[in-house]
Amino acid sequence: MKLQKIVRNSAAGVVLAGLTVSGTMAHADSTGMMTAESDLLNATLWMQTSVEFKANSMAAYKLAEVMLDRALADKSWTAALEQDGDYQGKPPAVILDVDETVLDNSVYEAWLIKARTNYSSKTWMPFVDDAVSTPIAGSKEFIDYARSKGVEIFYVSNRKAPGEEGTRKNLKDYGYYVNDKVDTVLLRGEKEDWGSEKSTRRAHVAKDYRVLLLLGDNLGDFVDIKNADLAERNAILARYQENWSSKWITIANPMYGSWEGAAFGFQWKASDEQKRQLKMNAMKYWAPAE
């Protein structure tokens, strides 16, 4: 296995100690053996083990309950930018992302770390079919609350269409409400114009329902942002300031997302070493006095 030195970060004026092994950082332990580290390690550990993450997601979903009641009381309220026309009398619905919003896939991320590999549809699809993802804290309680108010639940996910059976099974195994009479699990590629950006699927829901809330872990769960750079993402945040934490509820996901792609210019085909260097370049640094 080829070892390469990590390059100097000229912007920060620092050198990262260590060598890379297939996109991981390698260090010698007390026995002299090389142990590999991954950019995913702390983020995945935090999501799996920290009570802080659980408390954070529980708080987000409790806020969603409060905002749901406000939305139900205000017929002019809609969370979907795609909502138009005379929507006030339409039945209410909420739209939730699935991965890292309703279902926790951190065991897949942990496997990537252990296997010293990266995301691939060749491994992701069998994982989806296994239906072993676990609930994000607070998500089922919110969905049960919304159902008690007569609100329809739509799951808009970028899981690919062939994964619908496994997704439905996973949700149902944990007692999540899934409508069997109306297709409420809307996956990427299920229809010709349902690509990775979700506006067409939000519009599909908004055609027949008043969308009260959007819940997700990624900026694209709320507004289409294909390849928006860091400055553009901040501009989007500011533009929709009134929607955050009222109509749009976010769940923290430090493991992956468009935020990571924006940091390295969406150069997904770059090597892990190159991506890591671009991430380093994207950060701001403290400069201690000499």
C-alpha distance (Angstrom), angle and dihedral (degrees) to the residues before:
residue distance angle dihedral
M1 . . .
K2 3.77 . .
L3 3.79 118.1 .
Q4 3.79 121.4 -153.0
K5 3.77 130.5 -172.2
I6 3.80 116.0 -118.4
V7 3.80 111.0 -114.4
R8 3.77 125.8 -116.8
N9 3.80 117.0 -94.8
S10 3.81 100.4 -130.4
A11 3.81 92.8 -172.0
A12 3.78 92.4 56.1
G13 3.78 96.9 32.7
V14 3.80 91.6 -133.5
V15 3.79 137.1 115.8
L16 3.78 120.4 -140.3
A17 3.78 108.6 -132.5
G18 3.76 117.2 -130.4
L19 3.77 143.2 41.5
T20 3.78 130.7 -86.7
V21 3.76 123.4 -120.0
S22 3.81 112.4 -168.4
G23 3.78 91.9 -32.4
T24 3.80 96.6 -40.3
M25 3.79 130.1 105.4
A26 3.78 114.8 -111.7
H27 3.80 128.5 -154.4
A28 3.77 134.5 170.7
D29 3.80 114.2 -112.3
S30 3.83 126.1 -149.8
T31 3.80 91.0 -76.5
G32 3.79 93.0 51.5
M33 3.82 92.5 -110.0
M34 3.82 118.0 135.8
T35 3.81 114.1 -113.4
A36 3.80 120.8 -167.0
E37 3.78 126.9 -133.9
S38 3.79 128.1 -164.2
D39 3.79 134.0 -152.1
L40 3.83 85.1 -125.0
L41 3.80 97.2 57.6
N42 3.81 104.9 91.2
A43 3.81 94.0 35.3
T44 3.80 93.3 51.2
L45 3.80 92.9 43.4
W46 3.82 89.5 51.0
M47 3.79 93.3 51.3
Q48 3.79 93.4 46.4
T49 3.78 102.5 41.4
S50 3.80 112.7 18.6
V51 3.76 122.1 99.2
E52 3.80 85.4 -156.4
F53 3.81 90.9 69.3
K54 3.79 92.2 47.4
A55 3.81 90.8 48.0
N56 3.80 90.2 48.3
S57 3.81 94.3 52.6
M58 3.80 92.4 42.6
A59 3.80 89.5 53.5
A60 3.81 91.6 48.7
Y61 3.77 91.9 52.2
K62 3.80 93.0 45.1
L63 3.81 87.8 53.5
A64 3.81 87.5 50.4
E65 3.81 89.9 57.5
V66 3.80 90.6 53.4
M67 3.80 92.1 48.3
L68 3.78 91.9 45.5
D69 3.80 90.1 60.5
R70 3.80 90.7 49.5
A71 3.79 90.9 49.4
L72 3.78 92.9 50.0
A73 3.80 90.3 52.5
D74 3.82 93.9 49.8
K75 3.81 112.8 63.1
S76 3.81 91.2 -168.3
W77 3.81 91.7 59.1
T78 3.80 118.6 110.1
A79 3.79 130.4 158.0
A80 3.81 97.2 -163.2
L81 3.78 119.4 91.6
E82 3.80 84.9 -157.8
Q83 3.81 92.6 61.6
D84 3.80 113.2 109.9
G85 3.80 142.3 149.6
D86 3.78 123.3 32.9
Y87 3.79 100.0 -19.2
Q88 3.82 100.2 145.3
G89 3.80 94.8 94.8
K90 3.79 97.0 43.7
P91 3.82 119.5 111.9
P92 3.82 113.4 -93.4
A93 3.79 124.6 -104.9
V94 3.78 140.5 168.5
I95 3.80 126.4 -145.9
L96 3.79 120.7 -143.6
D97 3.77 130.9 -177.3
V98 3.82 112.8 -132.7
D99 3.80 111.6 -146.4
E100 3.80 113.0 73.2
T101 3.81 89.0 -9.8
V102 3.80 102.3 67.3
L103 3.80 102.3 -2.4
D104 3.80 125.7 43.6
N105 3.82 112.6 -138.1
S106 3.78 96.5 176.8
V107 3.81 91.5 122.0
Y108 3.81 87.6 65.9
E109 3.81 90.6 49.7
A110 3.81 89.2 48.1
W111 3.79 89.3 52.6
L112 3.82 89.8 52.2
I113 3.81 88.5 55.0
K114 3.80 93.6 47.7
A115 3.80 93.4 44.8
R116 3.83 91.1 46.0
T117 3.77 91.2 -130.2
N118 3.81 140.4 115.0
Y119 3.78 135.3 -115.1
S120 3.79 114.1 -68.6
S121 3.79 131.5 169.9
K122 3.81 86.3 -132.2
T123 3.82 89.5 68.2
W124 3.81 99.0 25.9
M125 3.81 96.1 59.3
P126 3.84 94.3 54.3
F127 3.81 87.6 48.1
V128 3.83 90.5 53.6
D129 3.80 90.2 47.9
D130 3.82 90.5 51.3
A131 3.83 88.0 62.2
V132 3.81 93.8 -150.8
S133 3.82 100.7 134.5
T134 3.81 113.7 123.6
P135 3.83 131.1 -138.5
I136 3.79 122.5 -82.3
A137 3.82 106.0 -124.9
G138 3.80 112.2 -93.7
S139 3.80 96.5 10.8
K140 3.81 99.2 104.2
E141 3.79 92.2 43.4
F142 3.80 89.9 54.1
I143 3.79 93.2 47.0
D144 3.82 90.7 49.0
Y145 3.81 88.9 49.6
A146 3.80 92.1 50.1
R147 3.79 91.1 49.1
S148 3.80 90.4 51.1
K149 3.82 86.1 59.3
G150 3.81 92.8 51.2
V151 3.82 94.7 -105.0
E152 3.82 120.0 149.7
I153 3.81 117.5 -129.0
F154 3.80 121.6 -137.7
Y155 3.79 123.2 -173.6
V156 3.82 110.5 -155.2
S157 3.80 107.7 -174.0
N158 3.79 137.6 165.7
R159 3.75 89.8 -136.2
K160 3.80 105.2 122.7
A161 3.80 120.4 -102.0
P162 3.84 95.7 -106.6
G163 3.81 87.4 63.0
E164 3.80 95.0 63.2
E165 3.79 96.1 99.6
G166 3.79 92.4 52.0
T167 3.80 91.6 44.1
R168 3.79 93.4 51.3
K169 3.81 91.1 46.6
N170 3.80 91.8 49.6
L171 3.81 92.1 50.7
K172 3.79 94.2 45.2
D173 3.81 93.3 45.9
Y174 3.81 87.9 62.9
G175 3.79 93.8 44.5
Y176 3.80 98.2 -104.5
Y177 3.78 115.0 156.8
V178 3.81 112.0 -107.6
N179 3.80 118.7 174.8
D180 3.82 110.0 -128.6
K181 3.82 94.2 -171.4
V182 3.80 98.4 52.9
D183 3.81 124.1 37.9
T184 3.78 102.1 -112.8
V185 3.82 97.2 157.7
L186 3.80 102.4 83.6
L187 3.79 112.6 -175.0
R188 3.79 134.0 -176.8
G189 3.78 113.6 -83.9
E190 3.79 94.0 13.2
K191 3.81 86.8 122.3
E192 3.79 127.5 22.4
D193 3.81 95.4 -105.0
W194 3.81 95.6 41.7
G195 3.79 100.0 102.4
S196 3.79 130.6 155.2
E197 3.81 91.5 -70.1
K198 3.78 109.5 79.4
S199 3.82 104.9 -149.4
T200 3.80 93.8 99.8
R201 3.80 90.8 53.7
R202 3.79 92.8 45.7
A203 3.82 87.6 50.8
H204 3.82 88.8 49.9
V205 3.81 90.0 57.3
A206 3.81 94.3 40.5
K207 3.81 90.7 55.5
D208 3.82 90.9 71.8
Y209 3.82 104.5 16.3
R210 3.79 140.2 48.6
V211 3.78 103.1 -120.0
L212 3.81 108.0 -138.1
L213 3.80 101.1 178.9
L214 3.78 142.0 5.9
L215 3.80 117.2 -149.5
G216 3.79 124.5 -171.6
D217 3.80 148.9 126.8
N218 3.80 98.5 -126.2
L219 3.80 133.1 61.3
G220 3.80 89.1 -122.6
D221 3.81 89.7 63.7
F222 3.80 87.6 72.8
V223 3.81 107.9 28.9
D224 3.81 134.1 7.1
I225 3.80 108.5 -98.7
K226 3.80 106.9 163.4
N227 3.81 108.8 -176.4
A228 3.82 93.5 -17.7
D229 3.79 107.9 169.8
L230 3.80 125.0 -133.5
A231 3.82 94.3 -87.2
E232 3.80 92.6 47.2
R233 3.80 91.0 49.9
N234 3.79 91.1 53.9
A235 3.80 89.6 48.7
I236 3.82 89.5 53.1
L237 3.79 90.0 50.2
A238 3.80 90.2 53.8
R239 3.81 95.1 42.4
Y240 3.80 92.7 57.8
Q241 3.79 96.7 36.5
E242 3.80 93.1 134.3
N243 3.81 92.4 56.7
W244 3.79 99.7 54.9
S245 3.80 114.2 98.7
S246 3.79 91.1 2.9
K247 3.80 111.6 56.2
W248 3.79 95.7 1.7
I249 3.81 118.0 52.5
T250 3.81 119.9 -170.6
I251 3.80 130.2 -156.1
A252 3.81 116.3 -154.3
N253 3.81 115.9 -109.5
P254 3.82 115.8 173.6
M255 3.81 93.8 166.6
Y256 3.81 100.7 75.5
G257 3.79 144.1 -27.8
S258 3.79 144.0 119.1
W259 3.82 88.2 -60.0
E260 3.81 88.6 70.2
G261 3.79 94.1 47.0
A262 3.80 90.7 50.1
A263 3.81 89.9 55.0
F264 3.81 92.1 61.0
G265 3.79 97.9 33.0
F266 3.81 93.6 -103.3
Q267 3.79 89.8 -74.5
W268 3.78 91.3 153.9
K269 3.80 93.0 164.8
A270 3.80 92.5 56.5
S271 3.78 117.1 107.7
D272 3.78 118.7 -95.6
E273 3.79 88.6 -110.9
Q274 3.81 91.3 54.9
K275 3.80 91.9 46.5
R276 3.78 90.9 50.6
Q277 3.78 91.5 51.2
L278 3.82 91.3 50.0
K279 3.79 89.1 50.5
M280 3.78 89.3 52.2
N281 3.80 89.8 50.2
A282 3.82 91.1 51.1
M283 3.80 93.2 59.3
K284 3.79 129.4 86.4
Y285 3.78 118.0 -128.0
W286 3.78 139.0 -150.4
A287 3.78 112.3 -123.9
P288 3.82 111.0 -151.2
A289 3.78 117.7 -147.1
E290 3.77 112.5 -98.7
